[in-house]
């Protein structure tokens, strides 16, 4: 009677299982039968039409030994952990501590990179890509079932082994050339630097191609998108956001959310991307989730308050937006950003007196902080437009320009939109037009 070995693997590692299967056949003359999901022979693979889940369970229950192929591909798949856990559990239930039934075979991974269920278990793992460990693995198979082999198997094992193991290791080496990279810290940081280099050189249009190469590196070029590392997805999401590619930003931020579902920073950026993409209902779900995680997020964090206020502004509920900004401003009294948003919201509902008070608060905050950058310049000019001091608004632009500073196209467009809104609220559109023209000259 032949013994049964079940091989647990991912589809991408089918070549390793095939190499192992062929070596076992040649060494043990059919006394050991292998079974695994991708096996092409009818008797060793899943029969047509049979339930895949049930087939796996049956193999786990019936096998004499289970090899768990642990590779850069499989450690990223939860299913392989389920299978190995099922085999391990069956071994423990089989009249006690029979964990020798489980034999992890490791390829191209250091011990520190192994999943804890395998690293910490009592099962002895072997390296399937190292000649010494391969020898130990097959010697253990010989010893395990030696009583049931014919005499010729034992006699010929030693003479067959050198050629069989050499062929096996060559096939393994060829297969591992296509192994996915493990998202270790160093690998992830290298990809983050590559992404940042393109972004810093304003080569955003090349990011999708770099992402495709990254997907190839991590073995993600086929099938549904899968999360790799939150740092990469968050960075890609931010770069796509900056470039106005909100669909790709959403795709990356959703992958980051899968890895860190309670990360408010990720949720906030994803909600903003949803608003930019014209999906306010989906943005509101994320806003509600943030509030569920931190009830104070929208009263104590300026960016969160800006996000929620924007949602209500786009719903044309300016009064609600103004209330959100004001509450957050009371907890962030040095935020000229929130003061400017509150001022615009009050202007939008027609409360000009309250709006002017808030714009005066903008000037007071910036004067107190003594900050001097493109956004303080824009906020001060906005406030002067609302108050009616157009000369002071022009002076802000001239002073900025005289220092030799330039505006990016995005900065100029954002500031111009603010001038247009405030000019419209206070019926000063014609007076604002020269300022917007001057912004164009400052690029």
C-alpha positions as CSV (number, residue, x, y, z in Angstrom):
1,X,0.0,0.0,0.0
2,X,1.4,3.4,-1.0
3,X,1.7,6.2,1.4
4,X,0.0,9.5,0.8
5,X,1.8,12.9,0.9
6,X,-0.3,16.1,0.6
7,X,1.4,19.2,-0.6
8,X,-0.1,22.6,0.4
9,X,0.8,25.4,-2.0
10,X,-0.3,28.5,-3.9
11,X,-1.0,28.3,-7.6
12,X,2.1,30.4,-8.3
13,X,4.3,27.7,-6.6
14,X,2.9,24.8,-8.7
15,X,6.3,24.4,-10.4
16,X,8.0,23.7,-7.0
17,X,5.3,21.1,-6.2
18,X,5.8,19.5,-9.6
19,X,9.6,19.2,-9.0
20,X,9.0,17.7,-5.6
21,X,6.5,15.3,-7.0
22,X,8.8,14.1,-9.8
23,X,11.7,13.6,-7.4
24,X,9.6,11.5,-5.0
25,X,8.3,9.3,-7.8
26,X,11.8,8.6,-9.1
27,X,13.3,7.9,-5.7
28,X,10.5,5.8,-4.3
29,X,9.1,3.9,-7.3
30,X,5.4,4.8,-6.6
31,X,5.4,3.8,-2.9
32,X,4.6,7.4,-2.1
33,X,1.7,9.2,-3.8
34,X,1.5,13.0,-3.8
35,X,-1.6,15.0,-3.9
36,X,-2.0,18.8,-4.5
37,X,-4.5,21.1,-5.9
38,X,-2.6,22.0,-9.1
39,X,-1.5,18.5,-10.0
40,X,-2.3,17.6,-13.6
41,X,-2.6,13.8,-13.2
42,X,-6.3,12.9,-12.5
43,X,-5.5,10.7,-9.5
44,X,-3.4,13.3,-7.7
45,X,-5.3,16.5,-8.4
46,X,-8.9,17.8,-8.0
47,X,-11.3,15.7,-10.1
48,X,-13.5,17.8,-12.5
49,X,-16.6,19.1,-10.9
50,X,-15.6,18.2,-7.3
51,X,-16.0,20.9,-4.6
52,X,-12.5,22.4,-4.1
53,X,-12.9,23.1,-0.4
54,X,-14.2,19.6,0.4
55,X,-11.3,18.1,-1.7
56,X,-8.8,20.0,0.4
57,X,-10.4,18.9,3.7
58,X,-10.4,15.3,2.6
59,X,-6.7,15.4,1.6
60,X,-5.8,17.0,5.0
61,X,-7.7,14.2,6.8
62,X,-6.4,11.3,4.8
63,X,-2.7,12.1,4.3
64,X,0.2,10.4,6.1
65,X,2.4,13.4,5.7
66,X,1.9,17.0,4.7
67,X,4.4,19.3,3.0
68,X,3.7,23.0,3.4
69,X,5.5,25.0,0.7
70,X,6.5,28.2,2.4
71,X,7.7,30.7,-0.3
72,X,7.6,34.5,-0.9
73,X,4.4,33.8,-2.8
74,X,2.6,31.7,-0.1
75,X,3.4,33.8,3.0
76,X,1.3,36.5,1.6
77,X,-1.7,34.2,1.2
78,X,-3.9,33.5,4.2
79,X,-5.2,30.2,2.6
80,X,-1.8,28.5,3.0
81,X,-1.9,29.2,6.7
82,X,-5.4,27.8,6.9
83,X,-4.3,24.5,5.2
84,X,-1.2,24.2,7.4
85,X,-3.3,24.9,10.5
86,X,-5.8,22.3,9.4
87,X,-3.0,19.7,8.9
88,X,-1.4,20.6,12.2
89,X,-4.8,20.4,14.0
90,X,-5.5,17.0,12.5
91,X,-2.0,15.8,13.6
92,X,-2.7,16.9,17.2
93,X,-6.1,15.2,17.2
94,X,-4.6,11.9,15.9
95,X,-4.0,10.1,19.2
96,X,-1.9,13.0,20.6
97,X,1.1,15.0,19.7
98,X,1.7,13.7,16.2
99,X,3.0,17.0,14.8
100,X,5.7,15.3,12.8
101,X,2.9,14.9,10.2
102,X,3.5,18.5,9.3
103,X,6.7,19.3,7.3
104,X,7.1,22.9,6.2
105,X,9.4,23.2,3.2
106,X,10.9,26.7,3.0
107,X,12.1,28.4,-0.2
108,X,14.0,31.6,-0.5
109,X,13.1,32.9,3.0
110,X,15.1,33.6,6.1
111,X,13.8,32.2,9.4
112,X,12.9,35.7,10.5
113,X,10.6,36.0,7.5
114,X,8.6,32.9,8.2
115,X,5.0,33.3,9.5
116,X,4.8,32.8,13.2
117,X,2.5,29.7,13.0
118,X,5.3,27.9,11.2
119,X,8.3,29.5,12.9
120,X,6.9,29.0,16.4
121,X,5.4,25.5,15.9
122,X,7.1,22.3,16.9
123,X,7.1,21.1,13.4
124,X,10.6,20.8,11.9
125,X,11.0,22.8,8.7
126,X,13.5,22.1,6.0
127,X,14.8,24.4,3.2
128,X,13.7,23.0,-0.2
129,X,16.3,25.1,-2.0
130,X,19.4,24.0,0.0
131,X,21.2,20.8,-1.0
132,X,22.0,19.7,2.6
133,X,18.4,20.2,3.8
134,X,17.0,18.5,0.7
135,X,19.1,15.4,1.5
136,X,17.8,15.4,5.0
137,X,14.2,15.7,3.8
138,X,14.4,12.7,1.4
139,X,16.4,10.7,3.9
140,X,13.6,11.2,6.4
141,X,11.0,10.1,3.8
142,X,13.1,6.9,3.3
143,X,13.2,6.3,7.0
144,X,9.6,7.2,7.7
145,X,8.1,4.5,5.4
146,X,11.1,2.1,5.0
147,X,9.2,-0.9,6.4
148,X,6.8,-0.8,3.5
149,X,9.3,-0.4,0.7
150,X,10.5,-3.2,-1.5
151,X,14.1,-4.1,-1.1
152,X,15.0,-2.5,-4.4
153,X,13.8,0.9,-3.3
154,X,16.1,1.0,-0.3
155,X,19.0,-0.5,-2.3
156,X,18.7,1.8,-5.2
157,X,17.9,5.0,-3.3
158,X,21.6,5.9,-2.7
159,X,22.6,5.5,-6.4
160,X,19.6,7.4,-7.7
161,X,19.8,10.3,-5.2
162,X,22.6,12.4,-6.7
163,X,21.0,12.7,-10.2
164,X,17.5,13.1,-8.8
165,X,18.4,15.7,-6.3
166,X,20.5,17.6,-8.8
167,X,17.6,17.7,-11.3
168,X,15.2,18.8,-8.5
169,X,17.5,21.6,-7.4
170,X,17.9,22.9,-11.0
171,X,14.1,23.0,-11.4
172,X,13.7,24.8,-8.1
173,X,16.3,27.4,-9.0
174,X,14.5,28.0,-12.3
175,X,11.1,28.3,-10.5
176,X,12.5,30.7,-7.9
177,X,13.6,33.1,-10.6
178,X,10.0,34.1,-10.9
179,X,9.3,34.2,-7.1
180,X,7.5,37.3,-5.9
181,X,9.5,39.7,-3.7
182,X,8.6,39.7,0.0
183,X,7.5,43.2,1.1
184,X,10.3,43.5,3.7
185,X,11.2,46.9,5.2
186,X,14.2,47.4,2.9
187,X,12.3,46.4,-0.2
188,X,9.3,48.6,0.6
189,X,11.6,51.6,1.4
190,X,13.4,51.2,-1.9
191,X,10.0,51.4,-3.8
192,X,9.0,54.4,-1.8
193,X,12.2,56.2,-2.7
194,X,11.5,55.3,-6.4
195,X,8.0,56.7,-6.2
196,X,9.2,59.9,-4.4
197,X,12.0,60.4,-7.0
198,X,9.4,60.6,-9.8
199,X,7.0,62.7,-7.8
200,X,9.8,65.2,-6.8
201,X,10.8,65.5,-10.5
202,X,7.2,66.2,-11.4
203,X,7.0,63.1,-13.6
204,X,3.6,62.0,-12.3
205,X,2.6,60.6,-15.7
206,X,5.2,57.9,-15.3
207,X,3.9,56.7,-11.9
208,X,1.4,54.1,-13.4
209,X,4.2,52.4,-15.3
210,X,6.3,52.3,-12.2
211,X,3.3,50.8,-10.3
212,X,3.0,48.1,-12.9
213,X,6.6,47.1,-12.4
214,X,6.1,47.2,-8.7
215,X,3.1,44.8,-9.1
216,X,5.3,42.5,-11.1
217,X,8.0,42.6,-8.4
218,X,5.5,41.6,-5.7
219,X,3.7,39.0,-8.0
220,X,0.5,41.0,-8.3
221,X,0.3,41.4,-12.0
222,X,-2.6,38.8,-12.3
223,X,-6.0,38.8,-10.8
224,X,-7.6,41.2,-8.3
225,X,-5.6,43.9,-6.6
226,X,-4.1,42.8,-3.3
227,X,-2.6,44.8,-0.5
228,X,1.2,44.6,-0.2
229,X,2.3,47.2,2.4
230,X,0.4,50.2,3.8
231,X,3.4,52.5,3.3
232,X,3.5,51.9,-0.5
233,X,-0.3,52.2,-1.0
234,X,-0.5,55.4,1.2
235,X,2.4,56.9,-0.8
236,X,0.9,56.0,-4.2
237,X,-2.5,57.3,-3.1
238,X,-1.0,60.6,-2.1
239,X,0.9,60.9,-5.4
240,X,-2.2,60.1,-7.4
241,X,-4.2,62.7,-5.4
242,X,-1.6,65.4,-6.0
243,X,-1.8,64.6,-9.8
244,X,-5.6,64.7,-9.8
245,X,-5.9,61.0,-10.6
246,X,-8.6,60.3,-8.0
247,X,-9.7,56.9,-9.3
248,X,-6.2,55.5,-8.9
249,X,-5.8,57.3,-5.6
250,X,-9.0,55.7,-4.3
251,X,-7.8,52.2,-5.5
252,X,-4.5,52.6,-3.6
253,X,-6.0,54.1,-0.4
254,X,-8.6,51.3,-0.3
255,X,-5.7,48.8,-0.3
256,X,-4.1,50.7,2.5
257,X,-7.4,50.7,4.4
258,X,-7.5,46.9,4.1
259,X,-4.2,46.7,5.9
260,X,-5.1,49.4,8.5
261,X,-8.9,49.7,8.8
262,X,-8.7,51.9,11.9
263,X,-6.1,54.3,10.5
264,X,-7.8,57.7,10.6
265,X,-5.2,59.3,8.4
266,X,-5.9,56.8,5.6
267,X,-9.7,57.1,6.1
268,X,-9.5,60.9,5.9
269,X,-7.5,60.9,2.7
270,X,-9.8,58.3,1.2
271,X,-12.8,60.4,2.1
272,X,-11.2,63.4,0.5
273,X,-10.5,61.4,-2.7
274,X,-14.1,60.3,-2.7
275,X,-15.3,63.9,-2.6
276,X,-12.9,64.9,-5.4
277,X,-14.2,62.0,-7.5
278,X,-17.8,63.1,-7.0
279,X,-18.9,60.4,-4.6
280,X,-20.2,62.3,-1.5
281,X,-22.3,59.4,-0.1
282,X,-19.2,57.2,0.0
283,X,-17.2,60.0,1.5
284,X,-19.9,60.5,4.2
285,X,-19.6,56.8,5.1
286,X,-15.9,57.3,5.7
287,X,-16.5,60.5,7.7
288,X,-19.0,58.6,9.9
289,X,-16.4,55.9,10.4
290,X,-13.8,58.4,11.5
291,X,-16.2,59.8,14.0
292,X,-17.0,56.3,15.3
293,X,-13.3,55.8,15.9
294,X,-12.7,59.2,17.4
295,X,-15.6,61.4,18.5
296,X,-13.3,64.4,18.8
297,X,-11.7,64.1,15.3
298,X,-13.8,66.8,13.8
299,X,-13.6,69.3,16.7
300,X,-9.9,68.9,17.4
301,X,-8.2,68.1,14.1
302,X,-8.1,70.9,11.5
303,X,-7.8,68.6,8.5
304,X,-10.7,66.4,9.6
305,X,-12.8,69.5,10.3
306,X,-11.9,70.8,6.8
307,X,-13.0,67.5,5.3
308,X,-16.4,67.4,7.1
309,X,-17.0,71.0,6.4
310,X,-16.3,70.5,2.7
311,X,-18.8,67.7,2.6
312,X,-21.5,70.0,3.9
313,X,-20.4,72.9,1.7
314,X,-20.8,70.6,-1.4
315,X,-24.2,69.7,-0.1
316,X,-24.8,73.5,0.1
317,X,-25.4,73.3,3.8
318,X,-23.1,76.3,4.6
319,X,-24.5,76.9,8.0
320,X,-23.5,73.4,9.1
321,X,-20.1,73.8,7.6
322,X,-19.6,77.1,9.4
323,X,-20.5,75.5,12.7
324,X,-18.0,72.7,12.1
325,X,-15.2,75.1,11.3
326,X,-16.0,77.3,14.3
327,X,-15.9,74.4,16.8
328,X,-12.6,73.2,15.4
329,X,-11.2,76.7,15.5
330,X,-12.0,77.1,19.2
331,X,-9.7,74.1,19.8
332,X,-7.1,75.3,17.2
333,X,-7.0,79.0,17.8
334,X,-3.8,79.4,15.8
335,X,-5.2,77.8,12.6
336,X,-5.6,80.6,10.0
337,X,-6.7,77.8,7.7
338,X,-9.8,77.0,9.8
339,X,-10.5,80.7,10.3
340,X,-10.4,81.3,6.6
341,X,-12.8,78.4,5.9
342,X,-15.2,79.6,8.6
343,X,-15.1,83.1,7.2
344,X,-16.0,81.8,3.7
345,X,-18.8,79.6,5.1
346,X,-20.4,82.6,6.9
347,X,-20.1,84.6,3.7
348,X,-21.8,81.9,1.7
349,X,-24.8,82.0,4.0
350,X,-25.0,85.8,3.7
351,X,-23.7,86.6,7.2
352,X,-21.2,89.2,6.0
353,X,-20.6,90.7,9.4
354,X,-19.6,87.4,10.9
355,X,-17.5,86.6,7.8
356,X,-15.6,89.9,8.1
357,X,-14.9,89.2,11.8
358,X,-13.5,85.8,10.9
359,X,-11.3,87.3,8.1
360,X,-10.0,89.8,10.7
361,X,-9.2,86.9,12.9
362,X,-7.2,85.4,10.0
363,X,-5.1,88.5,9.8
364,X,-4.6,88.5,13.6
365,X,-3.5,84.8,13.7
366,X,-1.0,85.2,10.9
367,X,0.3,88.4,12.5
368,X,0.7,86.6,15.8
369,X,2.4,83.6,14.3
370,X,4.7,85.6,11.9
371,X,4.4,82.8,9.4
372,X,5.3,83.8,5.8
373,X,4.6,81.4,3.0
374,X,2.4,81.1,-0.1
375,X,-0.7,80.1,1.9
376,X,-0.4,82.9,4.5
377,X,0.0,85.3,1.6
378,X,-3.1,83.9,0.0
379,X,-5.1,83.9,3.3
380,X,-4.1,87.6,4.0
381,X,-5.0,88.7,0.5
382,X,-8.4,86.8,0.8
383,X,-9.1,88.6,4.1
384,X,-8.3,92.0,2.6
385,X,-10.6,91.4,-0.3
386,X,-13.5,90.6,2.1
387,X,-12.7,93.7,4.2
388,X,-12.6,95.8,1.1
389,X,-8.9,96.8,1.3
390,X,-7.9,95.9,-2.3
391,X,-4.7,97.9,-2.1
392,X,-3.5,95.7,0.8
393,X,-4.5,92.6,-1.2
394,X,-2.3,93.8,-4.1
395,X,0.5,94.6,-1.8
396,X,0.5,91.0,-0.5
397,X,1.0,89.7,-4.0
398,X,3.6,92.3,-4.9
399,X,5.6,91.6,-1.8
400,X,5.6,87.9,-2.5
401,X,6.6,88.5,-6.1
402,X,9.4,90.9,-5.2
403,X,11.1,88.3,-3.1
404,X,11.5,86.3,-6.2
405,X,9.1,83.6,-5.2
406,X,7.0,81.8,-7.9
407,X,3.7,80.0,-7.8
408,X,3.0,76.5,-9.2
409,X,0.1,76.1,-11.5
410,X,-1.8,74.2,-8.8
411,X,-1.1,76.9,-6.2
412,X,-2.1,79.7,-8.6
413,X,-5.3,77.9,-9.5
414,X,-6.3,77.2,-5.9
415,X,-5.6,80.8,-4.8
416,X,-7.5,82.2,-7.8
417,X,-10.6,80.1,-6.9
418,X,-10.5,81.5,-3.4
419,X,-10.3,85.1,-4.7
420,X,-13.2,84.4,-7.0
421,X,-15.4,83.0,-4.2
422,X,-14.7,85.8,-1.8
423,X,-15.1,88.5,-4.5
424,X,-18.4,86.9,-5.4
425,X,-19.7,86.9,-1.8
426,X,-18.8,90.6,-1.4
427,X,-19.8,91.7,-4.9
428,X,-16.2,92.7,-5.8
429,X,-15.7,90.4,-8.8
430,X,-14.5,93.3,-11.0
431,X,-11.9,94.4,-8.4
432,X,-10.7,90.8,-8.0
433,X,-10.1,90.2,-11.7
434,X,-6.7,92.2,-11.8
435,X,-5.5,90.2,-8.8
436,X,-6.2,86.9,-10.5
437,X,-4.4,88.2,-13.6
438,X,-1.4,89.1,-11.4
439,X,-1.4,85.5,-10.0
440,X,-0.9,84.2,-13.5
441,X,2.1,86.4,-13.9
442,X,3.6,85.0,-10.7
443,X,3.9,81.4,-12.0
